[in-house]
Amino acid sequence: MGTKDNLLNKLFRFYIDGFRNMSGWGRKVWIIIIIKLFIMFAILRIFFFQGFLYKNFSNDKERSEHVLNQLINQTDLHDR
């Protein structure tokens, strides 16, 4: 287990040192990336992906059948 901890510690230190030595331009780019990820995964999920399957279907079997039917219908439309 010691070598695994040592490897994780080296890897962690590698990234920490890289971020510490990063230029101001690089830090600004990472801030923009983090803001974009936050918008994509937090904000858009709240407004556009509100658990359609959980609201409209009562169990996993109904949910899976709906998804399967949607996939089959989409495939049929593209094959025409």
C-alpha positions as CSV (number, residue, x, y, z in Angstrom):
1,M,0.0,0.0,0.0
2,G,3.0,2.3,0.6
3,T,3.9,2.6,-3.1
4,K,0.3,3.5,-4.0
5,D,0.2,6.2,-1.4
6,N,3.6,7.4,-2.6
7,L,2.4,7.5,-6.2
8,L,-0.8,9.4,-5.4
9,N,1.3,11.9,-3.3
10,K,3.7,12.5,-6.2
11,L,0.9,12.9,-8.6
12,F,-0.9,15.4,-6.3
13,R,2.3,17.4,-5.8
14,F,3.0,17.4,-9.5
15,Y,-0.3,19.1,-10.2
16,I,-0.1,21.5,-7.3
17,D,3.4,22.6,-8.3
18,G,2.2,23.1,-11.9
19,F,-0.7,25.3,-10.8
20,R,1.5,27.3,-8.5
21,N,4.0,28.0,-11.2
22,M,1.4,28.8,-13.9
23,S,1.4,32.2,-15.5
24,G,-1.4,34.7,-15.0
25,W,-2.7,34.0,-18.5
26,G,-2.9,30.3,-17.7
27,R,-4.8,30.9,-14.5
28,K,-7.3,33.1,-16.3
29,V,-7.9,30.4,-18.9
30,W,-8.5,27.8,-16.1
31,I,-11.0,30.2,-14.4
32,I,-12.9,30.5,-17.7
33,I,-13.0,26.7,-18.1
34,I,-14.2,26.2,-14.5
35,I,-17.0,28.8,-15.0
36,K,-18.1,27.2,-18.3
37,L,-18.2,23.8,-16.6
38,F,-20.2,25.2,-13.8
39,I,-22.7,26.7,-16.2
40,M,-22.9,23.5,-18.2
41,F,-23.4,21.1,-15.3
42,A,-25.2,23.1,-12.7
43,I,-27.2,25.9,-14.4
44,L,-28.3,24.0,-17.5
45,R,-29.2,20.9,-15.5
46,I,-31.5,22.9,-13.3
47,F,-33.4,24.5,-16.2
48,F,-33.3,21.9,-19.0
49,F,-32.8,18.5,-17.5
50,Q,-35.3,18.3,-14.6
51,G,-35.8,14.5,-14.3
52,F,-38.3,13.9,-17.0
53,L,-38.2,10.2,-16.6
54,Y,-38.7,10.3,-12.8
55,K,-41.6,12.6,-13.1
56,N,-43.5,10.8,-15.9
57,F,-42.8,7.1,-15.1
58,S,-43.2,5.3,-11.8
59,N,-40.6,2.6,-12.1
60,D,-37.4,1.6,-13.9
61,K,-39.2,-0.8,-16.3
62,E,-41.4,2.0,-17.6
63,R,-38.5,4.3,-17.9
64,S,-36.3,1.8,-19.8
65,E,-39.2,1.0,-22.2
66,H,-39.7,4.7,-22.9
67,V,-36.0,5.2,-23.6
68,L,-35.9,2.1,-25.8
69,N,-38.9,3.3,-27.8
70,Q,-37.4,6.7,-28.3
71,L,-34.2,5.2,-29.5
72,I,-36.0,2.9,-31.9
73,N,-38.2,5.7,-33.2
74,Q,-35.2,7.9,-33.8
75,T,-33.5,5.1,-35.7
76,D,-36.6,4.5,-37.8
77,L,-36.7,8.2,-38.8
78,H,-33.1,8.2,-39.9
79,D,-33.4,5.0,-42.0
80,R,-36.2,6.5,-44.2
